[in-house]
Amino acid sequence: MIEAFMQWKLITVGKPSLPWARSALEDYLGRLKRVARIEHIVVKEGPRDQVEAQLLNASEDSLRIILDERGKARRSMELARWIEDHDIRGTKRMSLIIGGADGHSEKMRKVAYECWTLSSFTLQHEIALIVLAEQIYRAYSILRKEPYHRE
């Protein structure tokens, strides 16, 4: 069983404004805090170059994963194995970055360790954040052999 030694940062541009999205995020972050060290970091919306500078600063000294429609799709079991592999490797800090309305520039994609997509659909940022938090929680439940995930 995996122990949560990695520190996770979910970094977004702007915080959820819809009440149901805030509630869902609080729920999943609360669940995750029981199994992982995780925090949600919000940067201010603005021109893309300023936003990306804030995103890079917030994710400094960590493995950067950006969420982008051009990214690699992972199944839940693959994500669980990926997390386990990085835990075994001794990865200490992981930053999952959801960009602003303008998306990520090519420069930002190049500084990322990996680029993931959550769906072939373009997702509204609040929904992407909730889906991401749920999938991390699901991955940990798989690794801990808890009944949350069913094959």
N, C-alpha and C positions, 0 to 999 in steps of 0.2 A: 504494500500500500504506500502511496506517495505521501510525503509530508510536505507541507507548503512552506518552502524556504524562499521561493521567489517573491519579489515585491512587484506587484502589478500596478501599473498606472493606466487608467482609461482616460485619455486626453481628448477633449472635444472643444470645438469652437462654439461657445455659447452653452448655456445650461438649458435643460428641458423646460419649456414654458407651459406645456399642456399638463394639466393636473394628473391625468391618468398615466402619462409618461413619467412624471416625477415619482408617482406612487410605485410604478413597476420597477423603476430604477432603484428606489430605496429598498424594495423587496429583495431584488437580486443581489444588491450590494450587501444587504444584511445577511443573506444566506451565504454569500461568498466569504464574508468576514469570519465565519465559523470554520472555514477550511483553507483560507489563503489570506495573504496580506495584500489588500487592494485599496486603491484610492481613486477617486474621480477628480481630475484636474480640468478646470475650465479656463480657456483663454478667450480674450475678447475678439469679437468680429471686427474686421477692418479690411484694408487692402491686402491682397494675397501675400505680398512679400513681408508685410508686418506680421500677419497671422502665422506664416511659416517660420519666421524668426522666433515667435513665441512658442510654437510647437517644438522646434528644435531645442530651445532652452529648457522647456518643461521635460523633455525626454533625454536630456543630456546624461551620459554615463549609463545608458540602458540599451538593450536590444530593441531597436525600433521596428515595429510592424505598422504599416499604414493600411488603412482600409480604403479600397479604391475599386471601381467597377472593372478595372483591367487586371485585378489581382487573381491569385490562385484560390479556387474554391476548395474547401476541406469538408469532409464529412465529420460528424461528431466523434466517431471512433478514431479517425486520423488525428484530430485535434488533441484528443486525450493522449495518444501515443507521442505526439509532437511535444506536448507539455512534459510528459514523463522523460522523454529523451533530453530535453533542455534542463530538467531538474537533475538528472544523472550527470550531465556535463558540468553542472555547477553554475548555470546561469543565475545571476543574482537579481537582476532588475529587467523587467519587460515593460515596454511602453506600447500600447495599442492606440493608434492615432486616427481619429475621425476628423477630417478636414472641414473647412467651411463650405459655403454655398458654391464657391468656385472650384471646389475639388482640390486636388494636389497637383503641383507643377511637376514637370519632368525632373527638375532639380531635387525636389522633395522625394520623388520615387527613387532616385539614385542613391540617396543617403540612407534609405531604409534597408534593413536586413532582409525583410520580405514584404511582399504586398499581397494582401488577402482581399477577397470579395466575400460578402455574406450572401449575395444573391445575384442572379443574372438581371434582376430588376434594379433600377436605381431606387435606393431607399431614402426616405426623409431622415435627417440626421438623428432625431429623437428615437425613431424606430430602430435605426442601425445600432444605436447605443444600447437599447434594451435587448435586441437580438444578440449582440456581442456579449453582454453581461450574462445572459441566459446560457449561451454556448460555453462560456468559461465555467460557469457553475455545473453545467451538464458534464463537461470534460472531467472536472474533479469528482463528480458523483460516479462516473464510469471508473476512474482510477481507484476510488475508495470502495468500489463494488457495492454502491448503494442502489436502492431500487428506483431512483428517479428516472434513469434511462432504461428503456426497454428496446430490445432488438427485434 
